[in-house]
């Protein structure tokens, strides 16, 4: 007897969304660091890490 499971496309979409937000935060962090703005660079890092944490949670939620 075989069991089949179907995945949701919602998991892929949410993962892609937060992946892009994480990359956007990393770009902000890099651009701010090159421009010598340490506060904005820190906020970019915080945004990237927050998006990454939500990304991992979303992947496990929709798995």
Steps between C-alpha positions, in 0.01 A plus 500: 500500500650830394438832664513816298528851630454818308686818579359847494615768259446745785818373667704568189356848459556597862854364488576700186348816649702490819809389311476812285439715808813350658705573190358854496606550861850375418522744207393786728760390754776493239405830338482673838835356607664626180344841564633499860152506660531252786147548634332424167737208451390359835134536406570324170662214690206484741257489209695226325518286814132550581400400148728195522345389830147537361612316184615197700181501708283524187683211334437281803141617531406413141709182480 
